[in-house]
Amino acid sequence: MCGTGDFWHCHCRWHPDSFCCLCEQAAMSRRVQGLDSWLWQRISALYLGLFLIYFITGLLLMGQFTYSAWQGWILHPINSTFLFIGFLMLFLHSWVGLKDVIMDYIHPVAIRALVLMLSGLGLLFCLVWVSRILFMAIMR
């Protein structure tokens, strides 16, 4: 495999200790970096899907659709914990998706860095805001 330098887009002579093997390792590490984003995207999507089923089931089993029943359901420790983790996963899912789109479609490095920074700060602001709302509701 290392003897075919064109497969890894490196042009060097075949030798067991040659530069070609370094090219192969570089190609493998690039693939592993993409795997992290892919894995986190799937984990967060799975949690969000399961949480949505849990949320809809809890809503349907609530009985009364009053503000106090809704507040009681949200303020239950298990539900508020699942809800907070759900928001964490939502923002993680959003960040991974935004980052991948920005990295793929914005090519000038300075603009890409600025857009990544602003997107990250915006998502972080939203996460802090949601956390504050949940914390204030629980501490009431």
C-alpha positions in Angstrom: 0.0 0.0 0.0 2.8 2.4 0.8 4.5 1.6 -2.5 1.7 3.3 -4.4 2.5 6.9 -3.5 -0.2 8.2 -5.8 -2.9 6.6 -3.6 -1.9 8.9 -0.7 -1.0 11.8 -3.0 2.6 11.7 -1.9 5.3 11.4 -4.5 8.3 9.5 -3.0 10.1 6.3 -3.6 9.0 3.1 -2.1 11.1 2.1 0.9 9.8 0.6 4.2 11.1 3.6 6.2 10.4 6.3 3.5 8.4 9.5 3.6 5.5 7.6 2.0 4.6 6.0 5.3 4.5 9.4 6.9 2.1 10.5 4.2 -0.1 7.5 5.1 -0.1 8.5 8.7 -1.0 12.1 7.9 -3.9 10.9 5.8 -5.1 8.7 8.6 -5.0 11.5 11.2 -7.0 13.7 9.0 -9.7 11.1 8.8 -9.7 10.6 12.6 -10.3 14.4 13.1 -13.4 14.2 11.0 -14.6 11.1 13.0 -14.8 13.1 16.2 -17.2 15.6 14.7 -19.2 12.8 13.1 -19.4 10.9 16.4 -20.5 13.9 18.4 -23.1 14.9 15.8 -24.6 11.3 16.1 -24.4 11.2 19.9 -26.1 14.5 20.3 -28.8 13.7 17.6 -29.5 10.4 19.4 -29.9 12.1 22.7 -32.1 14.8 21.2 -34.3 12.2 19.5 -34.7 10.2 22.7 -35.3 13.3 24.7 -38.0 14.4 22.3 -39.8 11.1 22.7 -39.5 11.4 26.5 -40.7 15.0 26.4 -43.8 14.2 24.2 -44.7 11.2 26.3 -44.4 13.3 29.5 -46.5 16.0 27.9 -49.2 13.5 26.9 -49.3 11.8 30.2 -49.4 15.1 32.1 -53.2 15.1 32.0 -53.9 18.8 32.5 -52.3 21.4 30.3 -52.1 24.1 32.8 -49.2 26.4 33.7 -48.8 24.9 37.2 -48.8 21.3 35.8 -46.3 22.3 33.1 -44.1 24.1 35.7 -44.3 21.1 38.0 -43.2 18.8 35.2 -40.3 21.0 34.3 -39.2 21.5 37.9 -39.1 17.8 38.7 -35.3 17.1 39.3 -35.1 14.3 36.7 -37.0 16.3 34.0 -34.9 19.5 34.6 -31.7 17.5 34.5 -32.7 15.8 31.2 -33.8 19.2 29.9 -30.5 20.8 30.7 -28.6 17.9 29.1 -30.9 18.3 26.1 -30.0 22.0 25.8 -26.3 21.1 26.1 -26.6 18.5 23.4 -28.6 20.9 21.2 -25.8 23.5 21.4 -23.2 20.9 20.9 -25.1 19.6 17.8 -25.4 23.2 16.5 -21.7 24.0 17.1 -20.5 20.8 15.3 -22.8 21.5 12.3 -22.0 25.2 12.1 -18.3 24.6 12.4 -18.3 22.0 9.6 -20.3 24.2 7.3 -18.1 27.2 8.0 -14.9 25.2 7.6 -16.1 23.8 4.3 -17.6 26.9 2.7 -15.7 29.9 4.0 -12.2 29.8 2.6 -10.4 33.0 3.6 -8.8 32.2 6.9 -9.4 35.5 8.6 -13.1 35.6 7.7 -13.5 31.9 8.7 -11.9 32.6 12.1 -14.1 35.6 12.7 -17.3 33.7 11.7 -16.3 30.8 13.9 -15.6 33.1 16.8 -18.9 34.9 16.5 -20.9 31.7 16.0 -19.2 30.2 19.1 -19.8 33.3 21.2 -23.4 33.4 20.0 -24.0 29.8 20.9 -22.2 30.2 24.2 -24.4 33.2 25.0 -27.6 31.3 24.3 -26.4 28.4 26.4 -25.6 30.7 29.4 -29.0 32.3 28.9 -30.9 29.0 28.9 -28.9 27.8 31.9 -29.8 31.0 33.8 -33.5 30.6 33.0 -33.5 27.0 34.2 -31.5 27.8 37.3 -33.8 30.7 38.2 -36.9 28.5 37.6 -35.5 25.8 39.9 -34.4 28.2 42.6 -37.9 29.8 42.8 
